[in-house]
Amino acid sequence: MYWFKLKQLTIVALICGLFLFIQGSGCKPDIKETGSSLKYFDIKGYFTKEAARLTKQNKPILKTITYNGATESKKVLINNWGRELDFFASADINKPAWKDSYTIEKSGNFLIYKAKYPELKMREMVIKKDSQKIDWILIYNSTKNLLYQSTEKLSYFPDSLYIIEKLQRVRLLGTNIYRVKGTIGR
């Protein structure tokens, strides 16, 4: 009986993986745009620069990872800041197909982007600037289909802290809660 349950779990995992692959891959090719033609804030460019800057500084971080309530903390040096900040950079909304898919609201030092359509993964982005310097960035992502639901809250405070919080529900496999907190050393 055990092998049957294992086989059933493997089939469900493969089906989920196939749906996620189909959901994530589009038929449209990525078209590179230059910085001057971007309609929205260049989040990908910003985090590419942040990754290079943090790599150059080479400061240790206190990284705390929580998975379904179990927490582990460790002081580490990050060798690949590009990969570490990839969740943030992947919230890029400057794709030609999305040029009119987000509302833009400017209020004082705040810049707020909100998705107009429910199928868009990046739901909301809030950027707080002090003149030209970024104070913090919050990004809310959400993905939902018949088998899978995921919500993410990404928080970034330059030279201080980043937090990645993710709730993932997979039908038949259950719910997982992840939290990664990186406190950047001074």
Backbone hydrogen bonds, N-H to C=O, Kabsch-Sander energy under -0.5 kcal/mol:
donor,donor_aa,acceptor,acceptor_aa,energy
5,K,1,M,-1.8
6,L,2,Y,-2.3
7,K,3,W,-2.4
8,Q,4,F,-2.5
9,L,5,K,-2.4
10,T,6,L,-2.2
11,I,7,K,-2.1
12,V,8,Q,-2.2
13,A,9,L,-2.4
14,L,10,T,-2.3
15,I,11,I,-2.3
16,C,12,V,-2.6
17,G,13,A,-2.5
18,L,14,L,-2.3
19,F,15,I,-2.4
20,L,16,C,-2.5
21,F,17,G,-2.3
22,I,18,L,-2.5
23,Q,19,F,-2.8
24,G,20,L,-2.4
25,S,21,F,-1.9
32,K,30,D,-0.5
37,S,34,T,-1.5
38,L,35,G,-0.9
43,I,41,F,-1.9
46,Y,42,D,-2.5
47,F,43,I,-2.3
48,T,44,K,-1.7
49,K,45,G,-2.1
50,E,46,Y,-2.3
51,A,47,F,-2.2
52,A,48,T,-1.9
53,R,49,K,-2.5
54,L,50,E,-3.0
55,T,51,A,-2.1
56,K,52,A,-2.0
57,Q,53,R,-2.0
58,N,54,L,-2.1
59,K,54,L,-0.5
61,I,76,V,-3.1
62,L,183,T,-2.5
63,K,61,I,-0.8
63,K,74,K,-2.9
64,T,62,L,-0.6
64,T,181,K,-3.0
65,I,63,K,-0.5
65,I,72,E,-2.8
66,T,179,R,-3.0
67,Y,70,A,-2.5
68,N,177,I,-2.9
70,A,67,Y,-1.8
71,T,69,G,-0.5
72,E,65,I,-2.2
74,K,63,K,-2.1
76,V,61,I,-2.8
76,V,74,K,-0.5
79,N,77,L,-0.6
84,E,80,N,-1.9
85,L,81,W,-2.3
86,D,83,R,-1.1
88,F,85,L,-0.7
89,A,85,L,-2.1
90,S,86,D,-2.5
91,A,88,F,-1.6
92,D,89,A,-1.1
95,K,93,I,-1.1
98,W,95,K,-1.9
99,K,96,P,-1.3
101,S,98,W,-2.1
103,T,114,K,-2.9
105,E,112,I,-2.6
107,S,105,E,-0.5
107,S,110,F,-2.4
110,F,107,S,-2.2
111,L,127,I,-2.3
112,I,105,E,-3.0
113,Y,125,M,-2.7
114,K,103,T,-1.7
115,A,123,R,-2.7
116,K,101,S,-2.8
117,Y,101,S,-0.5
120,L,117,Y,-1.4
123,R,121,K,-0.9
123,R,140,Y,-2.3
124,E,140,Y,-1.7
125,M,113,Y,-2.3
126,V,138,L,-2.8
127,I,111,L,-2.7
128,K,136,W,-2.7
129,K,109,N,-2.9
129,K,127,I,-0.6
130,D,133,K,-3.2
131,S,129,K,-0.5
133,K,130,D,-1.9
135,D,128,K,-3.3
136,W,128,K,-1.3
137,I,156,Y,-2.1
138,L,126,V,-2.7
139,I,154,L,-2.5
140,Y,124,E,-3.1
141,N,139,I,-0.5
141,N,152,E,-2.1
142,S,121,K,-2.5
143,T,150,S,-2.7
145,N,148,Y,-2.8
149,Q,169,R,-2.5
150,S,143,T,-2.9
151,T,167,L,-2.4
152,E,141,N,-2.5
153,K,165,E,-2.5
154,L,139,I,-3.0
155,S,163,I,-2.7
156,Y,137,I,-2.5
157,F,161,L,-3.2
160,S,157,F,-1.9
161,L,157,F,-2.1
162,Y,182,G,-1.8
163,I,155,S,-2.7
164,I,180,V,-2.8
165,E,153,K,-2.4
165,E,163,I,-0.5
166,K,178,Y,-2.5
167,L,151,T,-2.6
168,Q,176,N,-2.9
169,R,149,Q,-3.4
170,V,168,Q,-0.5
170,V,174,G,-2.8
171,R,147,L,-2.6
171,R,169,R,-0.5
173,L,170,V,-1.9
174,G,170,V,-2.3
176,N,168,Q,-2.8
178,Y,166,K,-3.0
179,R,66,T,-1.9
180,V,164,I,-2.6
181,K,64,T,-2.7
182,G,162,Y,-2.9
183,T,62,L,-2.4
183,T,181,K,-0.6
184,I,160,S,-2.1
184,I,182,G,-0.7
185,G,60,P,-2.5
